[in-house]
Amino acid sequence: MVEFLLAHGASVNAHDEGHITPLQEAVMEGHTEIAKILLKYEADMNEQERHGYSSLQLAAWYNKVEVLNLLTEKGTDLSARTADGNTPLHIAAIEGHTEIIKILFRRQR
């Protein structure tokens, strides 16, 4: 259904009142396959919601390992900062998400 809508003109980077994009929603829910489709249609991985969180930062916050791997493989900005100045690594550390921390450390080398 997502691919059908995008193929027929739906905006891949539309956002709601919280400035949440379809990609960010897919990330928060851990829907990796939907995220893949959205990225195929050039969803902006670095778009920030109203608190300055990008898709990668949301993946770190919600502990979504699979979708975080996808975003890092696609070249998302690992050093992006939220409005509070936190990087994805800071967020993972604050939340205690050790697997996310390991992945981000490996990717930053």
C-alpha positions, 0 to 999 in steps of 0.5 A, spaced: 500 500 500 505 504 501 509 503 495 502 504 491 501 511 494 508 513 493 507 511 486 501 515 485 504 521 487 503 521 495 509 525 498 514 521 501 516 527 506 510 529 508 509 531 515 504 531 521 503 537 526 509 534 530 513 535 523 513 527 523 515 524 516 512 517 514 520 515 515 520 517 522 513 514 523 516 507 520 522 508 524 519 509 531 514 503 530 520 498 527 517 497 520 524 496 516 520 494 510 516 500 510 522 504 511 526 501 505 520 503 501 520 510 503 528 510 502 527 507 495 522 513 494 528 518 496 525 520 503 529 525 507 533 521 512 536 527 516 529 531 516 528 533 523 521 533 527 519 538 532 524 537 537 530 536 532 530 528 532 532 525 525 530 518 523 537 515 526 536 519 533 529 516 533 531 509 532 537 510 537 531 512 542 526 507 541 532 502 540 530 499 533 536 496 531 534 493 524 532 500 522 538 503 525 542 498 521 538 500 515 539 508 516 547 507 517 548 503 511 544 508 507 549 513 509 545 517 514 548 523 518 551 519 524 553 526 528 546 530 527 544 533 533 537 534 536 535 541 539 538 539 545 545 538 542 544 530 543 547 525 537 544 518 536 550 516 540 548 520 546 541 518 545 543 511 545 547 512 552 542 516 555 537 510 554 542 504 555 541 501 549 547 497 548 546 494 542 545 501 538 551 504 542 555 498 539 553 499 532 554 506 532 561 506 534 562 501 529 559 505 524 563 511 526 570 508 525 
